[in-house]
Amino acid sequence: MESPRFKPGDVILDYYRVLEELGEGTFGVVYKVEALRGRYKGKIFALKVASNPYAVRYLWKEAQTLILFHHPNIVSLQSYLYKKDRKELYLIYEYMDFGNLKDYVRKKGKLSEEEALKVLRSVVNALEYLHSRGYIHSDVKPENVFGKKALSSVLWKLGDFGMIRIRGDASIIDVKGTIGFIAPEVFRGEIHRSSDVFSLGCLFYYALTGEPPFKGETLKEAKERNREGKVEIPDGLSEPVKELLKRMLEPDYRKRFRTARELKEYMIKEGLA
């Protein structure tokens, strides 16, 4: 069963008017909506709708976890509702009016070191918050980092928590995520907080170069390179940024920054924070 499709002008849950469809992902369709009444009347939100059992299962976990998080660099979940009779889940998020990092880099091309570091600092702060509470995001990638206009600047936030897991969860994990942004140990069925750091290193590489660190003529070839985890650090970067990338993209998780806090402390020490 596919997620229901709404068009501009439709009213969802008798409360939200659809302004436009923002996109469709693995877990549902996302709409830009306006609240029609109550305390949020006139306020704009992003509303995600899911109905297939696979999507509902993941988004239910996201909803129950994300509703507890309050951090300036994490996309906030306003509320959620499950309609049992229709087996549909609705999640209402703050609206990120600048779009995601992947689209921004595609349009602009590679970012300057200064701008890429600004994005990196924001995501590090979000991951530090998660890691300190025993969570692993598990799906750090450019599509899951969103911007919000703030005066003449952009505030970057981490979103999409459908794959979040609790540290030490003994369940066998499937290799999920986007090829090019997965830590090597995840292919072996292991995941650690440092796996988020590796994925963030891939994101940082993407911001600096406009390309993912693992490419190939075919998806299979790209996957094999990602599995090995060996990255050539690009030329043309400053030595501190090259060293930072090298440490974040260390294939052996035991030699990598273990948590976002360790990474942040290193960045502060090297004058990169």
C-alpha positions, 0 to 999 in steps of 0.5 A, spaced: 500 500 500 502 506 497 502 513 501 496 517 500 498 523 495 495 530 496 495 536 492 496 543 493 489 545 497 488 539 500 487 539 507 490 533 511 487 531 518 482 537 518 488 541 520 493 542 515 493 545 508 497 542 503 502 548 499 506 543 495 509 536 495 517 537 497 519 530 495 518 522 496 523 518 500 524 511 502 519 512 508 514 516 505 511 523 502 513 530 505 509 536 504 509 543 505 503 545 509 500 551 513 496 550 520 489 552 519 487 553 526 489 553 533 496 556 536 500 554 530 495 558 525 498 560 519 505 557 521 508 553 516 511 545 517 513 539 513 508 533 514 511 526 512 505 521 510 507 514 510 502 508 510 506 502 508 508 497 514 516 498 512 515 505 512 511 506 518 515 501 523 521 505 522 518 512 522 514 510 528 521 509 532 523 516 529 517 519 532 518 516 539 525 518 539 525 524 536 519 527 540 524 527 546 530 531 543 531 538 543 537 541 540 538 547 536 542 543 530 536 537 530 530 538 526 525 538 531 518 534 531 512 538 532 507 532 533 505 525 530 499 521 529 497 514 527 490 513 524 489 506 526 483 505 521 487 507 515 494 504 518 497 511 516 502 515 520 503 522 520 509 526 522 509 534 523 516 537 523 519 544 523 519 546 516 527 547 513 526 553 508 533 552 505 533 545 503 538 539 504 545 539 503 546 535 497 541 539 493 545 545 495 552 542 494 549 540 487 547 547 485 553 551 488 558 546 487 563 544 492 563 549 498 569 553 501 573 550 507 570 555 511 563 554 509 564 546 509 567 547 516 560 551 518 556 545 516 561 540 519 560 544 526 553 544 526 552 536 525 558 535 530 554 538 535 547 534 533 551 528 534 555 530 540 548 530 543 545 524 540 552 520 542 552 523 549 545 520 550 547 513 548 544 513 541 547 512 534 544 516 528 546 510 523 544 514 517 549 521 516 549 523 509 548 530 505 540 528 504 539 528 511 542 535 513 537 541 512 538 548 512 534 554 515 535 561 513 537 565 519 538 572 518 543 573 513 546 566 514 544 558 514 543 554 520 544 547 519 540 541 522 541 534 522 534 530 521 531 523 518 532 519 524 528 513 521 535 508 522 537 511 529 539 505 534 541 505 541 548 504 543 550 496 544 543 494 541 545 487 540 540 485 534 544 483 527 544 489 523 542 490 516 547 494 511 542 500 510 544 507 508 547 510 502 553 507 498 558 512 499 557 514 506 557 507 510 562 506 515 566 499 513 565 496 519 557 496 518 558 492 512 561 486 517 554 487 521 557 492 526 555 499 528 559 504 533 558 511 535 564 512 531 561 509 525 557 516 525 564 519 525 566 516 519 559 517 515 560 525 517 567 524 514 564 522 508 559 528 508 565 533 509 568 530 503 562 531 499 561 538 501 569 540 500 569 536 493 562 536 490 563 528 490 562 522 494 568 519 497 567 512 494 565 512 486 565 507 481 563 505 474 557 501 477 554 501 484 557 494 485 564 497 484 562 503 488 560 499 494 566 495 494 570 501 495 566 503 500 566 496 504 574 497 503 573 504 506 580 507 503 579 514 501 584 518 497 584 525 501 584 530 495 589 536 494 588 543 494 585 543 501 589 546 507 593 541 511 589 542 518 583 540 514 586 534 510 589 531 517 581 532 520 579 528 514 584 523 514 582 522 521 575 522 520 575 517 514 580 512 518 577 505 516 579 502 522 573 504 527 578 503 533 583 508 531 578 513 529 574 518 533 570 514 538 565 519 539 562 526 536 565 529 542 572 526 541 572 529 534 569 536 537 575 536 542 580 535 536 577 540 532 577 545 538 584 544 539 586 545 532 583 551 531 577 548 527 571 549 531 
